Amino acid sequence: MANLHANLCSYHFEEALAANSADANDCFVLDLSKDDSGNAVRSREHILEVAACCLMDLPLDMTVFTKLYVIGKWVMAYEDDSLTLQEEYHRHHVEWSTVAEQMVELIETMPLLKEVTWISDLPFTAEFLDALPTTLTKLIVNLEQPVFPQEGNTLSTYGKTIEPSEMTSLLDMTQLEELRLFKIPEISFQPVVWGTVFRNKTAKGMKVLELEMARPAVVRPGDWCLAHDVVDLDVAAGVYMAQKYKGASGNGMLDWLLGFGQYLDVRCIRKARIVADLGEGGVLPLRCLKLDGIVVDHFPFVEELSTLELVVFSEGCVNAGLRRPSSSGSSNPIMMHWPKCAGAYQAHEGQ
């Protein structure tokens, strides 16, 4: 448990980058707004220049890199204050699309990559995910940035982020020790995420899974508790059977009669375990789960997630009936951490 305590705090990629940059021999950093000397650059031209040099192995041998950071704001080729927000988005899309092929080629020059952090204005799309090695041990991605699909000769007026069906390459990444998805759009990635967890082949399982929604769930029931209002977990006997499943057909979404948003879905988790062919006695290959913006209740922790060591619920979560696991076969306590409440919970025992 001791080495999981760092996950009680919010993740800041800047700290990890500073630590990794100390050994620049295996860490490649692509900052969209700055060059290696810290000078401001135009993003499109900068990426094309970096890609051209790297594809010729000038001045670096790209095969030595095991860590990749794609960070920074997108700086347009020229500024135009007269554009509407929609026109500005379209200009971004045109520039992004012209560097996509070079970015894929750049990724493919680093076949020994183990860790990828992609927190930037450049949208993380399926073509980038598919180009990554399946032997990654760490993947940290911001999914918020949309692209605007082409519709005939014009761009769509509606932004589109990467979809769950485009994330299936995750299922082949069986060596992941750390998976963090930030700013997840209002669609469920849980089927592919839990499928990835249950397919994990590392000796100790995945160390941490973090799921942060772009926006918190909107809920109707007035007796559900926002994260910052949770001060204890009710451990009254006999409450479990009185609760009902709150999902929508096991897809990770909250039943629309109860609200709109993500729900930590026991049926979705169970389906993923069955498809992964772990069987009823299969041990969850995950030690720490961090959630933000998700509705939670007790169902997943009775069996499917009962072997977790640490669960962290951030400010955006909603407690819709989470209580101490009462029928877990685990002999070890689960540390559950809310913004104002924390405790170790074990089968048939109190806090």
DRENNU-788882 format. One record per residue (C-alpha): residue number from 0; residue in one letter; x, y, z. Coordinates in steps of 0.1 Angstrom, whole numbers, padded with zeros to 4 digits. Layout:
+-----+---------+-------+-------+-------+
! num ! residuo !  east ! north !    up !
+-----+---------+-------+-------+-------+
! NUM !       A !     X !     Y !     Z !
...
+-----+---------+-------+-------+-------+
This chain:
+-----+---------+-------+-------+-------+
! num ! residuo !  east ! north !    up !
+-----+---------+-------+-------+-------+
!   0 !       M !  0000 !  0000 !  0000 !
!   1 !       A !  0028 !  0024 !  0008 !
!   2 !       N !  0039 !  0029 ! -0028 !
!   3 !       L !  0002 !  0037 ! -0037 !
!   4 !       H !  0000 !  0067 ! -0013 !
!   5 !       A !  0012 !  0091 ! -0040 !
!   6 !       N ! -0021 !  0085 ! -0058 !
!   7 !       L ! -0040 !  0102 ! -0030 !
!   8 !       C ! -0029 !  0135 ! -0046 !
!   9 !       S ! -0039 !  0148 ! -0080 !
!  10 !       Y ! -0017 !  0138 ! -0109 !
!  11 !       H !  0005 !  0165 ! -0123 !
!  12 !       F !  0024 !  0156 ! -0154 !
!  13 !       E !  0048 !  0184 ! -0149 !
!  14 !       E !  0063 !  0167 ! -0119 !
!  15 !       A !  0067 !  0134 ! -0138 !
!  16 !       L !  0082 !  0153 ! -0168 !
!  17 !       A !  0107 !  0171 ! -0145 !
!  18 !       A !  0118 !  0138 ! -0130 !
!  19 !       N !  0121 !  0120 ! -0164 !
!  20 !       S !  0138 !  0150 ! -0181 !
!  21 !       A !  0167 !  0146 ! -0156 !
!  22 !       D !  0177 !  0116 ! -0177 !
!  23 !       A !  0172 !  0130 ! -0211 !
!  24 !       N !  0189 !  0100 ! -0227 !
!  25 !       D !  0156 !  0081 ! -0229 !
!  26 !       C !  0129 !  0108 ! -0227 !
!  27 !       F !  0117 !  0126 ! -0259 !
!  28 !       V !  0096 !  0157 ! -0253 !
!  29 !       L !  0076 !  0174 ! -0280 !
!  30 !       D !  0063 !  0207 ! -0268 !
!  31 !       L !  0039 !  0222 ! -0294 !
!  32 !       S !  0046 !  0258 ! -0284 !
!  33 !       K !  0084 !  0258 ! -0276 !
!  34 !       D !  0115 !  0245 ! -0292 !
!  35 !       D !  0144 !  0228 ! -0272 !
!  36 !       S !  0158 !  0262 ! -0263 !
!  37 !       G !  0125 !  0274 ! -0249 !
!  38 !       N !  0118 !  0298 ! -0277 !
!  39 !       A !  0082 !  0303 ! -0288 !
!  40 !       V !  0073 !  0285 ! -0321 !
!  41 !       R !  0043 !  0280 ! -0345 !
!  42 !       S !  0031 !  0245 ! -0338 !
!  43 !       R !  0026 !  0232 ! -0373 !
!  44 !       E !  0060 !  0242 ! -0386 !
!  45 !       H !  0077 !  0230 ! -0354 !
!  46 !       I !  0062 !  0195 ! -0357 !
!  47 !       L !  0071 !  0192 ! -0394 !
!  48 !       E !  0106 !  0203 ! -0387 !
!  49 !       V !  0111 !  0180 ! -0357 !
!  50 !       A !  0096 !  0150 ! -0376 !
!  51 !       A !  0118 !  0157 ! -0407 !
!  52 !       C !  0149 !  0157 ! -0385 !
!  53 !       C !  0139 !  0126 ! -0365 !
!  54 !       L !  0130 !  0106 ! -0395 !
!  55 !       M !  0165 !  0111 ! -0408 !
!  56 !       D !  0179 !  0103 ! -0373 !
!  57 !       L !  0193 !  0139 ! -0372 !
!  58 !       P !  0207 !  0146 ! -0346 !
!  59 !       L !  0192 !  0117 ! -0325 !
!  60 !       D !  0189 !  0080 ! -0327 !
!  61 !       M !  0152 !  0077 ! -0320 !
!  62 !       T !  0153 !  0040 ! -0311 !
!  63 !       V !  0169 !  0049 ! -0277 !
!  64 !       F !  0138 !  0066 ! -0264 !
!  65 !       T !  0115 !  0048 ! -0240 !
!  66 !       K !  0094 !  0078 ! -0228 !
!  67 !       L !  0074 !  0102 ! -0250 !
!  68 !       Y !  0057 !  0135 ! -0238 !
!  69 !       V !  0035 !  0154 ! -0262 !
!  70 !       I !  0026 !  0186 ! -0244 !
!  71 !       G !  0018 !  0223 ! -0248 !
!  72 !       K ! -0007 !  0247 ! -0264 !
!  73 !       W ! -0013 !  0248 ! -0302 !
!  74 !       V !  0000 !  0280 ! -0317 !
!  75 !       M ! -0015 !  0288 ! -0350 !
!  76 !       A !  0006 !  0297 ! -0381 !
!  77 !       Y ! -0009 !  0332 ! -0379 !
!  78 !       E ! -0033 !  0351 ! -0357 !
!  79 !       D ! -0066 !  0364 ! -0369 !
!  80 !       D ! -0088 !  0381 ! -0342 !
!  81 !       S ! -0117 !  0385 ! -0366 !
!  82 !       L ! -0125 !  0348 ! -0367 !
!  83 !       T ! -0155 !  0333 ! -0348 !
!  84 !       L ! -0148 !  0305 ! -0324 !
!  85 !       Q ! -0161 !  0280 ! -0349 !
!  86 !       E ! -0139 !  0293 ! -0376 !
!  87 !       E ! -0109 !  0292 ! -0352 !
!  88 !       Y ! -0117 !  0255 ! -0345 !
!  89 !       H ! -0118 !  0248 ! -0382 !
!  90 !       R ! -0084 !  0265 ! -0387 !
!  91 !       H ! -0070 !  0243 ! -0359 !
!  92 !       H ! -0084 !  0212 ! -0376 !
!  93 !       V ! -0068 !  0221 ! -0409 !
!  94 !       E ! -0034 !  0225 ! -0393 !
!  95 !       W ! -0038 !  0193 ! -0372 !
!  96 !       S ! -0047 !  0173 ! -0402 !
!  97 !       T ! -0015 !  0184 ! -0420 !
!  98 !       V !  0008 !  0170 ! -0393 !
!  99 !       A ! -0011 !  0138 ! -0385 !
! 100 !       E !  0009 !  0116 ! -0409 !
! 101 !       Q !  0042 !  0130 ! -0397 !
! 102 !       M !  0032 !  0124 ! -0360 !
! 103 !       V !  0024 !  0088 ! -0367 !
! 104 !       E !  0058 !  0084 ! -0385 !
! 105 !       L !  0075 !  0101 ! -0356 !
! 106 !       I !  0059 !  0077 ! -0331 !
! 107 !       E !  0069 !  0047 ! -0352 !
! 108 !       T !  0106 !  0058 ! -0350 !
! 109 !       M !  0105 !  0049 ! -0313 !
! 110 !       P !  0097 !  0012 ! -0312 !
! 111 !       L !  0110 !  0007 ! -0277 !
! 112 !       L !  0085 !  0032 ! -0261 !
! 113 !       K !  0073 !  0022 ! -0226 !
! 114 !       E !  0057 !  0054 ! -0214 !
! 115 !       V !  0036 !  0079 ! -0233 !
! 116 !       T !  0020 !  0111 ! -0218 !
! 117 !       W ! -0002 !  0130 ! -0242 !
! 118 !       I ! -0016 !  0162 ! -0226 !
! 119 !       S ! -0017 !  0188 ! -0253 !
! 120 !       D ! -0039 !  0207 ! -0277 !
! 121 !       L ! -0032 !  0182 ! -0304 !
! 122 !       P ! -0061 !  0158 ! -0303 !
! 123 !       F ! -0053 !  0122 ! -0294 !
! 124 !       T ! -0069 !  0102 ! -0322 !
! 125 !       A ! -0071 !  0066 ! -0332 !
! 126 !       E ! -0043 !  0068 ! -0356 !
! 127 !       F ! -0019 !  0079 ! -0329 !
! 128 !       L ! -0031 !  0052 ! -0305 !
! 129 !       D ! -0027 !  0025 ! -0332 !
! 130 !       A !  0009 !  0036 ! -0338 !
! 131 !       L !  0019 !  0031 ! -0302 !
! 132 !       P !  0037 ! -0002 ! -0292 !
! 133 !       T !  0015 ! -0027 ! -0275 !
! 134 !       T !  0042 ! -0032 ! -0249 !
! 135 !       L !  0036 !  0001 ! -0232 !
! 136 !       T !  0037 !  0001 ! -0194 !
! 137 !       K !  0023 !  0036 ! -0190 !
! 138 !       L ! -0003 !  0056 ! -0210 !
! 139 !       I ! -0015 !  0090 ! -0198 !
! 140 !       V ! -0039 !  0109 ! -0222 !
! 141 !       N ! -0061 !  0139 ! -0222 !
! 142 !       L ! -0091 !  0131 ! -0244 !
! 143 !       E ! -0108 !  0165 ! -0243 !
! 144 !       Q ! -0096 !  0181 ! -0276 !
! 145 !       P ! -0121 !  0175 ! -0304 !
! 146 !       V ! -0115 !  0173 ! -0342 !
! 147 !       F ! -0140 !  0184 ! -0368 !
! 148 !       P ! -0147 !  0156 ! -0394 !
! 149 !       Q ! -0148 !  0164 ! -0431 !
! 150 !       E ! -0184 !  0164 ! -0445 !
! 151 !       G ! -0180 !  0167 ! -0483 !
! 152 !       N ! -0160 !  0198 ! -0490 !
! 153 !       T ! -0166 !  0214 ! -0456 !
! 154 !       L ! -0158 !  0206 ! -0420 !
! 155 !       S ! -0185 !  0195 ! -0396 !
! 156 !       T ! -0198 !  0222 ! -0372 !
! 157 !       Y ! -0197 !  0196 ! -0344 !
! 158 !       G ! -0165 !  0186 ! -0327 !
! 159 !       K ! -0157 !  0149 ! -0324 !
! 160 !       T ! -0134 !  0133 ! -0298 !
! 161 !       I ! -0120 !  0098 ! -0300 !
! 162 !       E ! -0147 !  0072 ! -0296 !
! 163 !       P ! -0146 !  0039 ! -0276 !
! 164 !       S ! -0147 !  0019 ! -0308 !
! 165 !       E ! -0115 !  0037 ! -0318 !
! 166 !       M ! -0098 !  0027 ! -0286 !
! 167 !       T ! -0098 ! -0010 ! -0290 !
! 168 !       S ! -0060 ! -0011 ! -0295 !
! 169 !       L ! -0059 ! -0006 ! -0257 !
! 170 !       L ! -0070 ! -0042 ! -0254 !
! 171 !       D ! -0037 ! -0054 ! -0268 !
! 172 !       M ! -0017 ! -0034 ! -0243 !
! 173 !       T ! -0014 ! -0062 ! -0218 !
! 174 !       Q !  0017 ! -0048 ! -0200 !
! 175 !       L !  0002 ! -0015 ! -0188 !
! 176 !       E !  0011 ! -0007 ! -0152 !
! 177 !       E ! -0005 !  0028 ! -0153 !
! 178 !       L ! -0034 !  0040 ! -0173 !
! 179 !       R ! -0048 !  0075 ! -0168 !
! 180 !       L ! -0075 !  0089 ! -0190 !
! 181 !       F ! -0083 !  0126 ! -0184 !
! 182 !       K ! -0112 !  0148 ! -0196 !
! 183 !       I ! -0132 !  0118 ! -0209 !
! 184 !       P ! -0162 !  0130 ! -0230 !
! 185 !       E ! -0198 !  0122 ! -0222 !
! 186 !       I ! -0196 !  0087 ! -0236 !
! 187 !       S ! -0186 !  0055 ! -0219 !
! 188 !       F ! -0151 !  0041 ! -0223 !
! 189 !       Q ! -0157 !  0015 ! -0195 !
! 190 !       P ! -0161 ! -0016 ! -0217 !
! 191 !       V ! -0127 ! -0011 ! -0234 !
! 192 !       V ! -0111 !  0002 ! -0202 !
! 193 !       W ! -0122 ! -0028 ! -0181 !
! 194 !       G ! -0114 ! -0051 ! -0209 !
! 195 !       T ! -0079 ! -0037 ! -0209 !
! 196 !       V ! -0076 ! -0042 ! -0171 !
! 197 !       F ! -0087 ! -0078 ! -0172 !
! 198 !       R ! -0064 ! -0087 ! -0200 !
! 199 !       N ! -0034 ! -0074 ! -0181 !
! 200 !       K ! -0005 ! -0099 ! -0179 !
! 201 !       T !  0019 ! -0081 ! -0156 !
! 202 !       A !  0031 ! -0100 ! -0126 !
! 203 !       K !  0014 ! -0078 ! -0100 !
! 204 !       G ! -0013 ! -0064 ! -0122 !
! 205 !       M ! -0020 ! -0028 ! -0132 !
! 206 !       K ! -0008 ! -0004 ! -0105 !
! 207 !       V ! -0033 !  0024 ! -0111 !
! 208 !       L ! -0063 !  0031 ! -0133 !
! 209 !       E ! -0075 !  0067 ! -0133 !
! 210 !       L ! -0107 !  0079 ! -0150 !
! 211 !       E ! -0115 !  0116 ! -0150 !
! 212 !       M ! -0147 !  0128 ! -0168 !
! 213 !       A ! -0146 !  0162 ! -0186 !
! 214 !       R ! -0178 !  0171 ! -0167 !
! 215 !       P ! -0194 !  0155 ! -0136 !
! 216 !       A ! -0227 !  0135 ! -0139 !
! 217 !       V ! -0260 !  0154 ! -0136 !
! 218 !       V ! -0282 !  0134 ! -0112 !
! 219 !       R ! -0319 !  0136 ! -0102 !
! 220 !       P ! -0322 !  0118 ! -0068 !
! 221 !       G ! -0319 !  0143 ! -0040 !
! 222 !       D ! -0306 !  0118 ! -0015 !
! 223 !       W ! -0274 !  0111 ! -0034 !
! 224 !       C ! -0243 !  0127 ! -0019 !
! 225 !       L ! -0218 !  0148 ! -0037 !
! 226 !       A ! -0182 !  0139 ! -0030 !
! 227 !       H ! -0174 !  0169 ! -0007 !
! 228 !       D ! -0204 !  0161 !  0014 !
! 229 !       V ! -0193 !  0125 !  0022 !
! 230 !       V ! -0182 !  0124 !  0058 !
! 231 !       D ! -0187 !  0086 !  0065 !
! 232 !       L ! -0199 !  0055 !  0048 !
! 233 !       D ! -0231 !  0039 !  0061 !
! 234 !       V ! -0224 !  0004 !  0073 !
! 235 !       A ! -0259 ! -0006 !  0084 !
! 236 !       A ! -0267 ! -0042 !  0079 !
! 237 !       G ! -0293 ! -0052 !  0052 !
! 238 !       V ! -0290 ! -0022 !  0031 !
! 239 !       Y ! -0276 ! -0039 !  0000 !
! 240 !       M ! -0307 ! -0058 ! -0012 !
! 241 !       A ! -0327 ! -0025 ! -0010 !
! 242 !       Q ! -0306 ! -0009 ! -0036 !
! 243 !       K ! -0312 ! -0013 ! -0073 !
! 244 !       Y ! -0288 ! -0013 ! -0103 !
! 245 !       K ! -0285 !  0022 ! -0117 !
! 246 !       G ! -0270 !  0017 ! -0151 !
! 247 !       A ! -0282 !  0015 ! -0187 !
! 248 !       S ! -0277 ! -0020 ! -0200 !
! 249 !       G ! -0242 ! -0025 ! -0187 !
! 250 !       N ! -0225 !  0001 ! -0209 !
! 251 !       G ! -0212 !  0023 ! -0181 !
! 252 !       M ! -0238 !  0051 ! -0184 !
! 253 !       L ! -0262 !  0061 ! -0158 !
! 254 !       D ! -0299 !  0053 ! -0164 !
! 255 !       W ! -0314 !  0084 ! -0179 !
! 256 !       L ! -0343 !  0083 ! -0154 !
! 257 !       L ! -0317 !  0089 ! -0127 !
! 258 !       G ! -0296 !  0115 ! -0146 !
! 259 !       F ! -0269 !  0118 ! -0172 !
! 260 !       G ! -0233 !  0108 ! -0169 !
! 261 !       Q ! -0209 !  0079 ! -0160 !
! 262 !       Y ! -0218 !  0052 ! -0136 !
! 263 !       L ! -0192 !  0027 ! -0121 !
! 264 !       D ! -0211 ! -0002 ! -0137 !
! 265 !       V ! -0208 ! -0036 ! -0121 !
! 266 !       R ! -0224 ! -0053 ! -0151 !
! 267 !       C ! -0199 ! -0037 ! -0175 !
! 268 !       I ! -0171 ! -0048 ! -0152 !
! 269 !       R ! -0184 ! -0083 ! -0150 !
! 270 !       K ! -0189 ! -0086 ! -0188 !
! 271 !       A ! -0153 ! -0075 ! -0193 !
! 272 !       R ! -0141 ! -0102 ! -0168 !
! 273 !       I ! -0161 ! -0129 ! -0186 !
! 274 !       V ! -0149 ! -0119 ! -0220 !
! 275 !       A ! -0114 ! -0120 ! -0207 !
! 276 !       D ! -0121 ! -0156 ! -0196 !
! 277 !       L ! -0109 ! -0151 ! -0160 !
! 278 !       G ! -0137 ! -0171 ! -0145 !
! 279 !       E ! -0156 ! -0164 ! -0113 !
! 280 !       G ! -0124 ! -0168 ! -0092 !
! 281 !       G ! -0102 ! -0146 ! -0113 !
! 282 !       V ! -0083 ! -0120 ! -0094 !
! 283 !       L ! -0087 ! -0084 ! -0105 !
! 284 !       P ! -0053 ! -0073 ! -0120 !
! 285 !       L ! -0056 ! -0038 ! -0105 !
! 286 !       R ! -0044 ! -0023 ! -0072 !
! 287 !       C ! -0055 !  0013 ! -0073 !
! 288 !       L ! -0086 !  0030 ! -0088 !
! 289 !       K ! -0090 !  0068 ! -0091 !
! 290 !       L ! -0123 !  0083 ! -0102 !
! 291 !       D ! -0136 !  0118 ! -0109 !
! 292 !       G ! -0170 !  0128 ! -0122 !
! 293 !       I ! -0186 !  0093 ! -0118 !
! 294 !       V ! -0216 !  0080 ! -0099 !
! 295 !       V ! -0207 !  0052 ! -0076 !
! 296 !       D ! -0226 !  0027 ! -0054 !
! 297 !       H ! -0216 ! -0004 ! -0035 !
! 298 !       F ! -0223 ! -0031 ! -0062 !
! 299 !       P ! -0188 ! -0032 ! -0079 !
! 300 !       F ! -0170 ! -0035 ! -0045 !
! 301 !       V ! -0190 ! -0065 ! -0033 !
! 302 !       E ! -0172 ! -0089 ! -0056 !
! 303 !       E ! -0157 ! -0075 ! -0089 !
! 304 !       L ! -0135 ! -0048 ! -0073 !
! 305 !       S ! -0132 ! -0064 ! -0038 !
! 306 !       T ! -0095 ! -0070 ! -0041 !
! 307 !       L ! -0085 ! -0034 ! -0047 !
! 308 !       E ! -0061 ! -0019 ! -0022 !
! 309 !       L ! -0069 !  0018 ! -0027 !
! 310 !       V ! -0099 !  0037 ! -0042 !
! 311 !       V ! -0098 !  0075 ! -0045 !
! 312 !       F ! -0130 !  0094 ! -0052 !
! 313 !       S ! -0124 !  0130 ! -0063 !
! 314 !       E ! -0146 !  0161 ! -0060 !
! 315 !       G ! -0167 !  0153 ! -0091 !
! 316 !       C ! -0179 !  0119 ! -0079 !
! 317 !       V ! -0214 !  0112 ! -0065 !
! 318 !       N ! -0221 !  0087 ! -0038 !
! 319 !       A ! -0253 !  0069 ! -0048 !
! 320 !       G ! -0251 !  0042 ! -0021 !
! 321 !       L ! -0215 !  0032 ! -0017 !
! 322 !       R ! -0210 !  0013 !  0015 !
! 323 !       R ! -0184 ! -0010 !  0031 !
! 324 !       P ! -0180 ! -0042 !  0011 !
! 325 !       S ! -0198 ! -0069 !  0032 !
! 326 !       S ! -0194 ! -0100 !  0011 !
! 327 !       S ! -0159 ! -0097 ! -0002 !
! 328 !       G ! -0137 ! -0128 ! -0001 !
! 329 !       S ! -0106 ! -0106 !  0003 !
! 330 !       S ! -0086 ! -0108 !  0035 !
! 331 !       N ! -0071 ! -0074 !  0030 !
! 332 !       P ! -0088 ! -0041 !  0037 !
! 333 !       I ! -0097 ! -0016 !  0009 !
! 334 !       M ! -0087 !  0019 !  0016 !
! 335 !       M ! -0114 !  0043 !  0004 !
! 336 !       H ! -0106 !  0079 !  0002 !
! 337 !       W ! -0131 !  0108 ! -0003 !
! 338 !       P ! -0122 !  0145 ! -0001 !
! 339 !       K ! -0133 !  0147 !  0035 !
! 340 !       C ! -0135 !  0111 !  0045 !
! 341 !       A ! -0111 !  0081 !  0044 !
! 342 !       G ! -0111 !  0047 !  0060 !
! 343 !       A ! -0100 !  0011 !  0056 !
! 344 !       Y ! -0129 ! -0013 !  0050 !
! 345 !       Q ! -0127 ! -0051 !  0054 !
! 346 !       A ! -0153 ! -0079 !  0050 !
! 347 !       H ! -0177 ! -0081 !  0079 !
! 348 !       E ! -0160 ! -0054 !  0098 !
! 349 !       G ! -0165 ! -0017 !  0103 !
! 350 !       Q ! -0143 !  0013 !  0097 !
+-----+---------+-------+-------+-------+
